Amino acid sequence: MTGQASQVLALIPCVFAGTTTSTVFFLMGPVGEPGPFSDETATVRWVDYEAARRLIATTTTATGRERDLRALDLAFAIWRGLR
């Protein structure tokens, strides 16, 4: 858990295959100030699109990296359409 309360802005219209599961993602918007995050989370920070791509590129699992880059691209496309 990130400690950030949020609201669903949109469903990212795809089911993403992982190495052992399938995942559905949502575009979320922050609500209020962030609180403490759980011990499952190493760090929390806000970054722009390019920085997010660079961070995701460090993922060691190719399937996870490709899934997360696709989810990011779709999320930003949806977000741009909402603005």
mmCIF file of the N, C-alpha and C atoms, coordinates in Angstrom:
data_MODEL
# 
_entry.id   MODEL 
# 
loop_
_atom_site.group_PDB 
_atom_site.id 
_atom_site.type_symbol 
_atom_site.label_atom_id 
_atom_site.label_alt_id 
_atom_site.label_comp_id 
_atom_site.label_asym_id 
_atom_site.label_entity_id 
_atom_site.label_seq_id 
_atom_site.pdbx_PDB_ins_code 
_atom_site.Cartn_x 
_atom_site.Cartn_y 
_atom_site.Cartn_z 
_atom_site.occupancy 
_atom_site.B_iso_or_equiv 
_atom_site.pdbx_formal_charge 
_atom_site.auth_seq_id 
_atom_site.auth_comp_id 
_atom_site.auth_asym_id 
_atom_site.auth_atom_id 
_atom_site.pdbx_PDB_model_num 
ATOM 1   N N  . MET A 1 1  ? 0.829   -1.167  0.000   1.00 0.00 ? 1  MET A N  1 
ATOM 2   C CA . MET A 1 1  ? 0.000   0.000   0.000   1.00 0.00 ? 1  MET A CA 1 
ATOM 3   C C  . MET A 1 1  ? 0.883   1.244   0.000   1.00 0.00 ? 1  MET A C  1 
ATOM 4   N N  . THR A 1 2  ? 0.480   2.209   -0.794  1.00 0.00 ? 2  THR A N  1 
ATOM 5   C CA . THR A 1 2  ? 1.287   3.410   -0.964  1.00 0.00 ? 2  THR A CA 1 
ATOM 6   C C  . THR A 1 2  ? 1.017   4.490   0.065   1.00 0.00 ? 2  THR A C  1 
ATOM 7   N N  . GLY A 1 3  ? -0.080  4.396   0.800   1.00 0.00 ? 3  GLY A N  1 
ATOM 8   C CA . GLY A 1 3  ? -0.442  5.428   1.753   1.00 0.00 ? 3  GLY A CA 1 
ATOM 9   C C  . GLY A 1 3  ? -1.176  6.596   1.120   1.00 0.00 ? 3  GLY A C  1 
ATOM 10  N N  . GLN A 1 4  ? -1.415  6.543   -0.188  1.00 0.00 ? 4  GLN A N  1 
ATOM 11  C CA . GLN A 1 4  ? -2.097  7.623   -0.895  1.00 0.00 ? 4  GLN A CA 1 
ATOM 12  C C  . GLN A 1 4  ? -3.545  7.227   -1.153  1.00 0.00 ? 4  GLN A C  1 
ATOM 13  N N  . ALA A 1 5  ? -4.482  7.950   -0.544  1.00 0.00 ? 5  ALA A N  1 
ATOM 14  C CA . ALA A 1 5  ? -5.890  7.729   -0.871  1.00 0.00 ? 5  ALA A CA 1 
ATOM 15  C C  . ALA A 1 5  ? -6.107  8.202   -2.302  1.00 0.00 ? 5  ALA A C  1 
ATOM 16  N N  . SER A 1 6  ? -6.999  7.531   -3.018  1.00 0.00 ? 6  SER A N  1 
ATOM 17  C CA . SER A 1 6  ? -7.186  7.879   -4.427  1.00 0.00 ? 6  SER A CA 1 
ATOM 18  C C  . SER A 1 6  ? -8.605  7.559   -4.867  1.00 0.00 ? 6  SER A C  1 
ATOM 19  N N  . GLN A 1 7  ? -8.942  8.071   -6.042  1.00 0.00 ? 7  GLN A N  1 
ATOM 20  C CA . GLN A 1 7  ? -10.235 7.778   -6.645  1.00 0.00 ? 7  GLN A CA 1 
ATOM 21  C C  . GLN A 1 7  ? -10.012 7.232   -8.050  1.00 0.00 ? 7  GLN A C  1 
ATOM 22  N N  . VAL A 1 8  ? -10.895 6.340   -8.469  1.00 0.00 ? 8  VAL A N  1 
ATOM 23  C CA . VAL A 1 8  ? -10.806 5.773   -9.812  1.00 0.00 ? 8  VAL A CA 1 
ATOM 24  C C  . VAL A 1 8  ? -11.251 6.826   -10.813 1.00 0.00 ? 8  VAL A C  1 
ATOM 25  N N  . LEU A 1 9  ? -10.403 7.108   -11.801 1.00 0.00 ? 9  LEU A N  1 
ATOM 26  C CA . LEU A 1 9  ? -10.747 8.030   -12.879 1.00 0.00 ? 9  LEU A CA 1 
ATOM 27  C C  . LEU A 1 9  ? -11.219 7.287   -14.119 1.00 0.00 ? 9  LEU A C  1 
ATOM 28  N N  . ALA A 1 10 ? -10.628 6.110   -14.370 1.00 0.00 ? 10 ALA A N  1 
ATOM 29  C CA . ALA A 1 10 ? -10.996 5.331   -15.554 1.00 0.00 ? 10 ALA A CA 1 
ATOM 30  C C  . ALA A 1 10 ? -10.405 3.928   -15.450 1.00 0.00 ? 10 ALA A C  1 
ATOM 31  N N  . LEU A 1 11 ? -11.058 3.003   -16.087 1.00 0.00 ? 11 LEU A N  1 
ATOM 32  C CA . LEU A 1 11 ? -10.529 1.653   -16.260 1.00 0.00 ? 11 LEU A CA 1 
ATOM 33  C C  . LEU A 1 11 ? -9.571  1.682   -17.437 1.00 0.00 ? 11 LEU A C  1 
ATOM 34  N N  . ILE A 1 12 ? -8.408  1.081   -17.289 1.00 0.00 ? 12 ILE A N  1 
ATOM 35  C CA . ILE A 1 12 ? -7.508  0.912   -18.425 1.00 0.00 ? 12 ILE A CA 1 
ATOM 36  C C  . ILE A 1 12 ? -8.004  -0.337  -19.147 1.00 0.00 ? 12 ILE A C  1 
ATOM 37  N N  . PRO A 1 13 ? -8.517  -0.169  -20.376 1.00 0.00 ? 13 PRO A N  1 
ATOM 38  C CA . PRO A 1 13 ? -9.302  -1.220  -21.031 1.00 0.00 ? 13 PRO A CA 1 
ATOM 39  C C  . PRO A 1 13 ? -8.475  -2.372  -21.604 1.00 0.00 ? 13 PRO A C  1 
ATOM 40  N N  . CYS A 1 14 ? -7.899  -3.149  -20.702 1.00 0.00 ? 14 CYS A N  1 
ATOM 41  C CA . CYS A 1 14 ? -7.087  -4.277  -21.154 1.00 0.00 ? 14 CYS A CA 1 
ATOM 42  C C  . CYS A 1 14 ? -6.872  -5.195  -19.955 1.00 0.00 ? 14 CYS A C  1 
ATOM 43  N N  . VAL A 1 15 ? -6.733  -6.467  -20.216 1.00 0.00 ? 15 VAL A N  1 
ATOM 44  C CA . VAL A 1 15 ? -6.299  -7.402  -19.189 1.00 0.00 ? 15 VAL A CA 1 
ATOM 45  C C  . VAL A 1 15 ? -4.849  -7.719  -19.514 1.00 0.00 ? 15 VAL A C  1 
ATOM 46  N N  . PHE A 1 16 ? -3.975  -7.489  -18.550 1.00 0.00 ? 16 PHE A N  1 
ATOM 47  C CA . PHE A 1 16 ? -2.535  -7.622  -18.764 1.00 0.00 ? 16 PHE A CA 1 
ATOM 48  C C  . PHE A 1 16 ? -2.040  -8.935  -18.199 1.00 0.00 ? 16 PHE A C  1 
ATOM 49  N N  . ALA A 1 17 ? -1.410  -9.735  -19.034 1.00 0.00 ? 17 ALA A N  1 
ATOM 50  C CA . ALA A 1 17 ? -0.858  -11.021 -18.605 1.00 0.00 ? 17 ALA A CA 1 
ATOM 51  C C  . ALA A 1 17 ? 0.480   -10.786 -17.929 1.00 0.00 ? 17 ALA A C  1 
ATOM 52  N N  . GLY A 1 18 ? 0.650   -11.389 -16.763 1.00 0.00 ? 18 GLY A N  1 
ATOM 53  C CA . GLY A 1 18 ? 1.933   -11.379 -16.082 1.00 0.00 ? 18 GLY A CA 1 
ATOM 54  C C  . GLY A 1 18 ? 2.574   -12.746 -16.214 1.00 0.00 ? 18 GLY A C  1 
ATOM 55  N N  . THR A 1 19 ? 3.576   -12.995 -15.408 1.00 0.00 ? 19 THR A N  1 
ATOM 56  C CA . THR A 1 19 ? 4.235   -14.300 -15.478 1.00 0.00 ? 19 THR A CA 1 
ATOM 57  C C  . THR A 1 19 ? 3.382   -15.392 -14.831 1.00 0.00 ? 19 THR A C  1 
ATOM 58  N N  . THR A 1 20 ? 2.579   -15.022 -13.817 1.00 0.00 ? 20 THR A N  1 
ATOM 59  C CA . THR A 1 20 ? 1.747   -16.026 -13.148 1.00 0.00 ? 20 THR A CA 1 
ATOM 60  C C  . THR A 1 20 ? 0.291   -15.590 -12.973 1.00 0.00 ? 20 THR A C  1 
ATOM 61  N N  . THR A 1 21 ? -0.031  -14.341 -13.294 1.00 0.00 ? 21 THR A N  1 
ATOM 62  C CA . THR A 1 21 ? -1.389  -13.831 -13.094 1.00 0.00 ? 21 THR A CA 1 
ATOM 63  C C  . THR A 1 21 ? -1.789  -12.913 -14.240 1.00 0.00 ? 21 THR A C  1 
ATOM 64  N N  . SER A 1 22 ? -3.043  -12.546 -14.257 1.00 0.00 ? 22 SER A N  1 
ATOM 65  C CA . SER A 1 22 ? -3.535  -11.500 -15.158 1.00 0.00 ? 22 SER A CA 1 
ATOM 66  C C  . SER A 1 22 ? -4.013  -10.346 -14.286 1.00 0.00 ? 22 SER A C  1 
ATOM 67  N N  . THR A 1 23 ? -3.814  -9.125  -14.763 1.00 0.00 ? 23 THR A N  1 
ATOM 68  C CA . THR A 1 23 ? -4.102  -7.941  -13.959 1.00 0.00 ? 23 THR A CA 1 
ATOM 69  C C  . THR A 1 23 ? -4.905  -6.934  -14.755 1.00 0.00 ? 23 THR A C  1 
ATOM 70  N N  . VAL A 1 24 ? -5.829  -6.273  -14.078 1.00 0.00 ? 24 VAL A N  1 
ATOM 71  C CA . VAL A 1 24 ? -6.566  -5.146  -14.639 1.00 0.00 ? 24 VAL A CA 1 
ATOM 72  C C  . VAL A 1 24 ? -6.102  -3.913  -13.876 1.00 0.00 ? 24 VAL A C  1 
ATOM 73  N N  . PHE A 1 25 ? -5.830  -2.816  -14.589 1.00 0.00 ? 25 PHE A N  1 
ATOM 74  C CA . PHE A 1 25 ? -5.366  -1.586  -13.963 1.00 0.00 ? 25 PHE A CA 1 
ATOM 75  C C  . PHE A 1 25 ? -6.405  -0.486  -14.113 1.00 0.00 ? 25 PHE A C  1 
ATOM 76  N N  . PHE A 1 26 ? -6.329  0.482   -13.225 1.00 0.00 ? 26 PHE A N  1 
ATOM 77  C CA . PHE A 1 26 ? -7.195  1.646   -13.248 1.00 0.00 ? 26 PHE A CA 1 
ATOM 78  C C  . PHE A 1 26 ? -6.337  2.895   -13.228 1.00 0.00 ? 26 PHE A C  1 
ATOM 79  N N  . LEU A 1 27 ? -6.784  3.933   -13.912 1.00 0.00 ? 27 LEU A N  1 
ATOM 80  C CA . LEU A 1 27 ? -6.171  5.250   -13.806 1.00 0.00 ? 27 LEU A CA 1 
ATOM 81  C C  . LEU A 1 27 ? -6.739  5.863   -12.539 1.00 0.00 ? 27 LEU A C  1 
ATOM 82  N N  . MET A 1 28 ? -5.877  6.279   -11.635 1.00 0.00 ? 28 MET A N  1 
ATOM 83  C CA . MET A 1 28 ? -6.301  6.782   -10.336 1.00 0.00 ? 28 MET A CA 1 
ATOM 84  C C  . MET A 1 28 ? -5.858  8.233   -10.173 1.00 0.00 ? 28 MET A C  1 
ATOM 85  N N  . GLY A 1 29 ? -6.617  8.969   -9.377  1.00 0.00 ? 29 GLY A N  1 
ATOM 86  C CA . GLY A 1 29 ? -6.255  10.340  -9.037  1.00 0.00 ? 29 GLY A CA 1 
ATOM 87  C C  . GLY A 1 29 ? -6.095  10.456  -7.536  1.00 0.00 ? 29 GLY A C  1 
ATOM 88  N N  . PRO A 1 30 ? -5.082  11.205  -7.066  1.00 0.00 ? 30 PRO A N  1 
ATOM 89  C CA . PRO A 1 30 ? -4.857  11.324  -5.622  1.00 0.00 ? 30 PRO A CA 1 
ATOM 90  C C  . PRO A 1 30 ? -5.969  12.113  -4.937  1.00 0.00 ? 30 PRO A C  1 
ATOM 91  N N  . VAL A 1 31 ? -6.232  11.739  -3.692  1.00 0.00 ? 31 VAL A N  1 
ATOM 92  C CA . VAL A 1 31 ? -7.198  12.438  -2.852  1.00 0.00 ? 31 VAL A CA 1 
ATOM 93  C C  . VAL A 1 31 ? -6.484  12.748  -1.534  1.00 0.00 ? 31 VAL A C  1 
ATOM 94  N N  . GLY A 1 32 ? -6.330  14.012  -1.217  1.00 0.00 ? 32 GLY A N  1 
ATOM 95  C CA . GLY A 1 32 ? -5.682  14.401  0.032   1.00 0.00 ? 32 GLY A CA 1 
ATOM 96  C C  . GLY A 1 32 ? -4.186  14.180  0.017   1.00 0.00 ? 32 GLY A C  1 
ATOM 97  N N  . GLU A 1 33 ? -3.628  14.285  1.179   1.00 0.00 ? 33 GLU A N  1 
ATOM 98  C CA . GLU A 1 33 ? -2.176  14.124  1.350   1.00 0.00 ? 33 GLU A CA 1 
ATOM 99  C C  . GLU A 1 33 ? -1.833  12.655  1.595   1.00 0.00 ? 33 GLU A C  1 
ATOM 100 N N  . PRO A 1 34 ? -0.671  12.218  1.131   1.00 0.00 ? 34 PRO A N  1 
ATOM 101 C CA . PRO A 1 34 ? -0.281  10.828  1.375   1.00 0.00 ? 34 PRO A CA 1 
ATOM 102 C C  . PRO A 1 34 ? 0.018   10.585  2.853   1.00 0.00 ? 34 PRO A C  1 
ATOM 103 N N  . GLY A 1 35 ? -0.265  9.370   3.276   1.00 0.00 ? 35 GLY A N  1 
ATOM 104 C CA . GLY A 1 35 ? 0.060   8.949   4.635   1.00 0.00 ? 35 GLY A CA 1 
ATOM 105 C C  . GLY A 1 35 ? 1.217   7.967   4.586   1.00 0.00 ? 35 GLY A C  1 
ATOM 106 N N  . PRO A 1 36 ? 1.481   7.298   5.685   1.00 0.00 ? 36 PRO A N  1 
ATOM 107 C CA . PRO A 1 36 ? 2.574   6.320   5.694   1.00 0.00 ? 36 PRO A CA 1 
ATOM 108 C C  . PRO A 1 36 ? 2.255   5.129   4.790   1.00 0.00 ? 36 PRO A C  1 
ATOM 109 N N  . PHE A 1 37 ? 3.289   4.567   4.173   1.00 0.00 ? 37 PHE A N  1 
ATOM 110 C CA . PHE A 1 37 ? 3.084   3.398   3.318   1.00 0.00 ? 37 PHE A CA 1 
ATOM 111 C C  . PHE A 1 37 ? 3.497   2.135   4.054   1.00 0.00 ? 37 PHE A C  1 
ATOM 112 N N  . SER A 1 38 ? 3.024   0.993   3.549   1.00 0.00 ? 38 SER A N  1 
ATOM 113 C CA . SER A 1 38 ? 3.254   -0.286  4.227   1.00 0.00 ? 38 SER A CA 1 
ATOM 114 C C  . SER A 1 38 ? 4.673   -0.789  3.976   1.00 0.00 ? 38 SER A C  1 
ATOM 115 N N  . ASP A 1 39 ? 5.035   -1.821  4.710   1.00 0.00 ? 39 ASP A N  1 
ATOM 116 C CA . ASP A 1 39 ? 6.377   -2.401  4.554   1.00 0.00 ? 39 ASP A CA 1 
ATOM 117 C C  . ASP A 1 39 ? 6.533   -3.166  3.243   1.00 0.00 ? 39 ASP A C  1 
ATOM 118 N N  . GLU A 1 40 ? 5.430   -3.331  2.480   1.00 0.00 ? 40 GLU A N  1 
ATOM 119 C CA . GLU A 1 40 ? 5.513   -3.937  1.146   1.00 0.00 ? 40 GLU A CA 1 
ATOM 120 C C  . GLU A 1 40 ? 6.017   -2.936  0.114   1.00 0.00 ? 40 GLU A C  1 
ATOM 121 N N  . THR A 1 41 ? 6.049   -1.653  0.476   1.00 0.00 ? 41 THR A N  1 
ATOM 122 C CA . THR A 1 41 ? 6.437   -0.586  -0.436  1.00 0.00 ? 41 THR A CA 1 
ATOM 123 C C  . THR A 1 41 ? 7.783   -0.029  -0.003  1.00 0.00 ? 41 THR A C  1 
ATOM 124 N N  . ALA A 1 42 ? 8.754   -0.007  -0.922  1.00 0.00 ? 42 ALA A N  1 
ATOM 125 C CA . ALA A 1 42 ? 10.089  0.487   -0.592  1.00 0.00 ? 42 ALA A CA 1 
ATOM 126 C C  . ALA A 1 42 ? 10.149  2.005   -0.570  1.00 0.00 ? 42 ALA A C  1 
ATOM 127 N N  . THR A 1 43 ? 9.498   2.653   -1.527  1.00 0.00 ? 43 THR A N  1 
ATOM 128 C CA . THR A 1 43 ? 9.503   4.108   -1.607  1.00 0.00 ? 43 THR A CA 1 
ATOM 129 C C  . THR A 1 43 ? 8.320   4.577   -2.447  1.00 0.00 ? 43 THR A C  1 
ATOM 130 N N  . VAL A 1 44 ? 7.910   5.794   -2.249  1.00 0.00 ? 44 VAL A N  1 
ATOM 131 C CA . VAL A 1 44 ? 6.814   6.381   -3.012  1.00 0.00 ? 44 VAL A CA 1 
ATOM 132 C C  . VAL A 1 44 ? 7.276   7.739   -3.507  1.00 0.00 ? 44 VAL A C  1 
ATOM 133 N N  . ARG A 1 45 ? 7.067   8.017   -4.792  1.00 0.00 ? 45 ARG A N  1 
ATOM 134 C CA . ARG A 1 45 ? 7.386   9.341   -5.337  1.00 0.00 ? 45 ARG A CA 1 
ATOM 135 C C  . ARG A 1 45 ? 6.570   9.586   -6.586  1.00 0.00 ? 45 ARG A C  1 
ATOM 136 N N  . TRP A 1 46 ? 6.296   10.850  -6.865  1.00 0.00 ? 46 TRP A N  1 
ATOM 137 C CA . TRP A 1 46 ? 5.589   11.250  -8.075  1.00 0.00 ? 46 TRP A CA 1 
ATOM 138 C C  . TRP A 1 46 ? 6.635   11.539  -9.137  1.00 0.00 ? 46 TRP A C  1 
ATOM 139 N N  . VAL A 1 47 ? 6.429   11.003  -10.331 1.00 0.00 ? 47 VAL A N  1 
ATOM 140 C CA . VAL A 1 47 ? 7.349   11.265  -11.447 1.00 0.00 ? 47 VAL A CA 1 
ATOM 141 C C  . VAL A 1 47 ? 6.542   11.548  -12.707 1.00 0.00 ? 47 VAL A C  1 
ATOM 142 N N  . ASP A 1 48 ? 7.187   12.177  -13.677 1.00 0.00 ? 48 ASP A N  1 
ATOM 143 C CA . ASP A 1 48 ? 6.515   12.424  -14.944 1.00 0.00 ? 48 ASP A CA 1 
ATOM 144 C C  . ASP A 1 48 ? 6.605   11.179  -15.832 1.00 0.00 ? 48 ASP A C  1 
ATOM 145 N N  . TYR A 1 49 ? 5.989   11.261  -16.995 1.00 0.00 ? 49 TYR A N  1 
ATOM 146 C CA . TYR A 1 49 ? 5.897   10.126  -17.915 1.00 0.00 ? 49 TYR A CA 1 
ATOM 147 C C  . TYR A 1 49 ? 7.271   9.555   -18.272 1.00 0.00 ? 49 TYR A C  1 
ATOM 148 N N  . GLU A 1 50 ? 8.201   10.425  -18.668 1.00 0.00 ? 50 GLU A N  1 
ATOM 149 C CA . GLU A 1 50 ? 9.526   9.939   -19.089 1.00 0.00 ? 50 GLU A CA 1 
ATOM 150 C C  . GLU A 1 50 ? 10.271  9.267   -17.939 1.00 0.00 ? 50 GLU A C  1 
ATOM 151 N N  . ALA A 1 51 ? 10.192  9.850   -16.752 1.00 0.00 ? 51 ALA A N  1 
ATOM 152 C CA . ALA A 1 51 ? 10.849  9.235   -15.593 1.00 0.00 ? 51 ALA A CA 1 
ATOM 153 C C  . ALA A 1 51 ? 10.203  7.892   -15.259 1.00 0.00 ? 51 ALA A C  1 
ATOM 154 N N  . ALA A 1 52 ? 8.881   7.806   -15.388 1.00 0.00 ? 52 ALA A N  1 
ATOM 155 C CA . ALA A 1 52 ? 8.197   6.529   -15.145 1.00 0.00 ? 52 ALA A CA 1 
ATOM 156 C C  . ALA A 1 52 ? 8.685   5.473   -16.135 1.00 0.00 ? 52 ALA A C  1 
ATOM 157 N N  . ARG A 1 53 ? 8.831   5.833   -17.401 1.00 0.00 ? 53 ARG A N  1 
ATOM 158 C CA . ARG A 1 53 ? 9.337   4.880   -18.400 1.00 0.00 ? 53 ARG A CA 1 
ATOM 159 C C  . ARG A 1 53 ? 10.751  4.411   -18.036 1.00 0.00 ? 53 ARG A C  1 
ATOM 160 N N  . ARG A 1 54 ? 11.592  5.342   -17.603 1.00 0.00 ? 54 ARG A N  1 
ATOM 161 C CA . ARG A 1 54 ? 12.965  4.967   -17.227 1.00 0.00 ? 54 ARG A CA 1 
ATOM 162 C C  . ARG A 1 54 ? 12.958  4.025   -16.022 1.00 0.00 ? 54 ARG A C  1 
ATOM 163 N N  . LEU A 1 55 ? 12.117  4.310   -15.039 1.00 0.00 ? 55 LEU A N  1 
ATOM 164 C CA . LEU A 1 55 ? 12.051  3.437   -13.860 1.00 0.00 ? 55 LEU A CA 1 
ATOM 165 C C  . LEU A 1 55 ? 11.523  2.056   -14.215 1.00 0.00 ? 55 LEU A C  1 
ATOM 166 N N  . ILE A 1 56 ? 10.474  2.007   -15.020 1.00 0.00 ? 56 ILE A N  1 
ATOM 167 C CA . ILE A 1 56 ? 9.925   0.711   -15.427 1.00 0.00 ? 56 ILE A CA 1 
ATOM 168 C C  . ILE A 1 56 ? 10.937  -0.084  -16.238 1.00 0.00 ? 56 ILE A C  1 
ATOM 169 N N  . ALA A 1 57 ? 11.753  0.612   -17.026 1.00 0.00 ? 57 ALA A N  1 
ATOM 170 C CA . ALA A 1 57 ? 12.762  -0.059  -17.853 1.00 0.00 ? 57 ALA A CA 1 
ATOM 171 C C  . ALA A 1 57 ? 13.775  -0.830  -17.009 1.00 0.00 ? 57 ALA A C  1 
ATOM 172 N N  . THR A 1 58 ? 13.880  -0.532  -15.726 1.00 0.00 ? 58 THR A N  1 
ATOM 173 C CA . THR A 1 58 ? 14.818  -1.252  -14.864 1.00 0.00 ? 58 THR A CA 1 
ATOM 174 C C  . THR A 1 58 ? 14.234  -2.572  -14.336 1.00 0.00 ? 58 THR A C  1 
ATOM 175 N N  . THR A 1 59 ? 12.966  -2.838  -14.626 1.00 0.00 ? 59 THR A N  1 
ATOM 176 C CA . THR A 1 59 ? 12.344  -4.094  -14.198 1.00 0.00 ? 59 THR A CA 1 
ATOM 177 C C  . THR A 1 59 ? 13.088  -5.263  -14.838 1.00 0.00 ? 59 THR A C  1 
ATOM 178 N N  . THR A 1 60 ? 13.460  -6.240  -14.041 1.00 0.00 ? 60 THR A N  1 
ATOM 179 C CA . THR A 1 60 ? 14.281  -7.339  -14.564 1.00 0.00 ? 60 THR A CA 1 
ATOM 180 C C  . THR A 1 60 ? 13.493  -8.396  -15.314 1.00 0.00 ? 60 THR A C  1 
ATOM 181 N N  . THR A 1 61 ? 12.198  -8.502  -15.059 1.00 0.00 ? 61 THR A N  1 
ATOM 182 C CA . THR A 1 61 ? 11.369  -9.488  -15.746 1.00 0.00 ? 61 THR A CA 1 
ATOM 183 C C  . THR A 1 61 ? 10.810  -8.873  -17.023 1.00 0.00 ? 61 THR A C  1 
ATOM 184 N N  . ALA A 1 62 ? 11.148  -9.435  -18.169 1.00 0.00 ? 62 ALA A N  1 
ATOM 185 C CA . ALA A 1 62 ? 10.712  -8.879  -19.453 1.00 0.00 ? 62 ALA A CA 1 
ATOM 186 C C  . ALA A 1 62 ? 9.199   -8.793  -19.555 1.00 0.00 ? 62 ALA A C  1 
ATOM 187 N N  . THR A 1 63 ? 8.502   -9.831  -19.108 1.00 0.00 ? 63 THR A N  1 
ATOM 188 C CA . THR A 1 63 ? 7.036   -9.828  -19.181 1.00 0.00 ? 63 THR A CA 1 
ATOM 189 C C  . THR A 1 63 ? 6.463   -8.687  -18.345 1.00 0.00 ? 63 THR A C  1 
ATOM 190 N N  . GLY A 1 64 ? 6.956   -8.524  -17.122 1.00 0.00 ? 64 GLY A N  1 
ATOM 191 C CA . GLY A 1 64 ? 6.487   -7.453  -16.257 1.00 0.00 ? 64 GLY A CA 1 
ATOM 192 C C  . GLY A 1 64 ? 6.828   -6.084  -16.800 1.00 0.00 ? 64 GLY A C  1 
ATOM 193 N N  . ARG A 1 65 ? 8.022   -5.949  -17.340 1.00 0.00 ? 65 ARG A N  1 
ATOM 194 C CA . ARG A 1 65 ? 8.470   -4.664  -17.916 1.00 0.00 ? 65 ARG A CA 1 
ATOM 195 C C  . ARG A 1 65 ? 7.578   -4.273  -19.087 1.00 0.00 ? 65 ARG A C  1 
ATOM 196 N N  . GLU A 1 66 ? 7.336   -5.196  -20.005 1.00 0.00 ? 66 GLU A N  1 
ATOM 197 C CA . GLU A 1 66 ? 6.492   -4.907  -21.171 1.00 0.00 ? 66 GLU A CA 1 
ATOM 198 C C  . GLU A 1 66 ? 5.058   -4.600  -20.749 1.00 0.00 ? 66 GLU A C  1 
ATOM 199 N N  . ARG A 1 67 ? 4.524   -5.365  -19.793 1.00 0.00 ? 67 ARG A N  1 
ATOM 200 C CA . ARG A 1 67 ? 3.178   -5.118  -19.281 1.00 0.00 ? 67 ARG A CA 1 
ATOM 201 C C  . ARG A 1 67 ? 3.073   -3.727  -18.682 1.00 0.00 ? 67 ARG A C  1 
ATOM 202 N N  . ASP A 1 68 ? 4.036   -3.373  -17.835 1.00 0.00 ? 68 ASP A N  1 
ATOM 203 C CA . ASP A 1 68 ? 3.969   -2.085  -17.140 1.00 0.00 ? 68 ASP A CA 1 
ATOM 204 C C  . ASP A 1 68 ? 4.155   -0.909  -18.097 1.00 0.00 ? 68 ASP A C  1 
ATOM 205 N N  . LEU A 1 69 ? 5.016   -1.054  -19.096 1.00 0.00 ? 69 LEU A N  1 
ATOM 206 C CA . LEU A 1 69 ? 5.169   0.014   -20.086 1.00 0.00 ? 69 LEU A CA 1 
ATOM 207 C C  . LEU A 1 69 ? 3.890   0.192   -20.898 1.00 0.00 ? 69 LEU A C  1 
ATOM 208 N N  . ARG A 1 70 ? 3.245   -0.907  -21.244 1.00 0.00 ? 70 ARG A N  1 
ATOM 209 C CA . ARG A 1 70 ? 1.976   -0.812  -21.992 1.00 0.00 ? 70 ARG A CA 1 
ATOM 210 C C  . ARG A 1 70 ? 0.888   -0.178  -21.134 1.00 0.00 ? 70 ARG A C  1 
ATOM 211 N N  . ALA A 1 71 ? 0.815   -0.578  -19.867 1.00 0.00 ? 71 ALA A N  1 
ATOM 212 C CA . ALA A 1 71 ? -0.172  0.011   -18.956 1.00 0.00 ? 71 ALA A CA 1 
ATOM 213 C C  . ALA A 1 71 ? 0.084   1.507   -18.784 1.00 0.00 ? 71 ALA A C  1 
ATOM 214 N N  . LEU A 1 72 ? 1.340   1.891   -18.654 1.00 0.00 ? 72 LEU A N  1 
ATOM 215 C CA . LEU A 1 72 ? 1.689   3.313   -18.536 1.00 0.00 ? 72 LEU A CA 1 
ATOM 216 C C  . LEU A 1 72 ? 1.257   4.086   -19.769 1.00 0.00 ? 72 LEU A C  1 
ATOM 217 N N  . ASP A 1 73 ? 1.583   3.564   -20.947 1.00 0.00 ? 73 ASP A N  1 
ATOM 218 C CA . ASP A 1 73 ? 1.211   4.246   -22.192 1.00 0.00 ? 73 ASP A CA 1 
ATOM 219 C C  . ASP A 1 73 ? -0.301  4.410   -22.311 1.00 0.00 ? 73 ASP A C  1 
ATOM 220 N N  . LEU A 1 74 ? -1.048  3.360   -22.004 1.00 0.00 ? 74 LEU A N  1 
ATOM 221 C CA . LEU A 1 74 ? -2.507  3.449   -22.063 1.00 0.00 ? 74 LEU A CA 1 
ATOM 222 C C  . LEU A 1 74 ? -3.056  4.419   -21.021 1.00 0.00 ? 74 LEU A C  1 
ATOM 223 N N  . ALA A 1 75 ? -2.494  4.387   -19.816 1.00 0.00 ? 75 ALA A N  1 
ATOM 224 C CA . ALA A 1 75 ? -2.955  5.290   -18.753 1.00 0.00 ? 75 ALA A CA 1 
ATOM 225 C C  . ALA A 1 75 ? -2.743  6.746   -19.150 1.00 0.00 ? 75 ALA A C  1 
ATOM 226 N N  . PHE A 1 76 ? -1.593  7.060   -19.718 1.00 0.00 ? 76 PHE A N  1 
ATOM 227 C CA . PHE A 1 76 ? -1.334  8.443   -20.128 1.00 0.00 ? 76 PHE A CA 1 
ATOM 228 C C  . PHE A 1 76 ? -2.216  8.856   -21.293 1.00 0.00 ? 76 PHE A C  1 
ATOM 229 N N  . ALA A 1 77 ? -2.492  7.941   -22.202 1.00 0.00 ? 77 ALA A N  1 
ATOM 230 C CA . ALA A 1 77 ? -3.395  8.265   -23.314 1.00 0.00 ? 77 ALA A CA 1 
ATOM 231 C C  . ALA A 1 77 ? -4.790  8.589   -22.779 1.00 0.00 ? 77 ALA A C  1 
ATOM 232 N N  . ILE A 1 78 ? -5.266  7.805   -21.832 1.00 0.00 ? 78 ILE A N  1 
ATOM 233 C CA . ILE A 1 78 ? -6.579  8.056   -21.219 1.00 0.00 ? 78 ILE A CA 1 
ATOM 234 C C  . ILE A 1 78 ? -6.548  9.383   -20.452 1.00 0.00 ? 78 ILE A C  1 
ATOM 235 N N  . TRP A 1 79 ? -5.498  9.595   -19.667 1.00 0.00 ? 79 TRP A N  1 
ATOM 236 C CA . TRP A 1 79 ? -5.379  10.823  -18.872 1.00 0.00 ? 79 TRP A CA 1 
ATOM 237 C C  . TRP A 1 79 ? -5.383  12.069  -19.768 1.00 0.00 ? 79 TRP A C  1 
ATOM 238 N N  . ARG A 1 80 ? -4.646  11.994  -20.882 1.00 0.00 ? 80 ARG A N  1 
ATOM 239 C CA . ARG A 1 80 ? -4.635  13.146  -21.814 1.00 0.00 ? 80 ARG A CA 1 
ATOM 240 C C  . ARG A 1 80 ? -6.036  13.405  -22.368 1.00 0.00 ? 80 ARG A C  1 
ATOM 241 N N  . GLY A 1 81 ? -6.808  12.348  -22.607 1.00 0.00 ? 81 GLY A N  1 
ATOM 242 C CA . GLY A 1 81 ? -8.162  12.500  -23.112 1.00 0.00 ? 81 GLY A CA 1 
ATOM 243 C C  . GLY A 1 81 ? -9.116  13.091  -22.092 1.00 0.00 ? 81 GLY A C  1 
ATOM 244 N N  . LEU A 1 82 ? -8.809  12.937  -20.805 1.00 0.00 ? 82 LEU A N  1 
ATOM 245 C CA . LEU A 1 82 ? -9.651  13.479  -19.739 1.00 0.00 ? 82 LEU A CA 1 
ATOM 246 C C  . LEU A 1 82 ? -9.402  14.957  -19.504 1.00 0.00 ? 82 LEU A C  1 
ATOM 247 N N  . ARG A 1 83 ? -8.240  15.450  -19.918 1.00 0.00 ? 83 ARG A N  1 
ATOM 248 C CA . ARG A 1 83 ? -7.866  16.843  -19.645 1.00 0.00 ? 83 ARG A CA 1 
ATOM 249 C C  . ARG A 1 83 ? -8.539  17.806  -20.556 1.00 0.00 ? 83 ARG A C  1 
# 
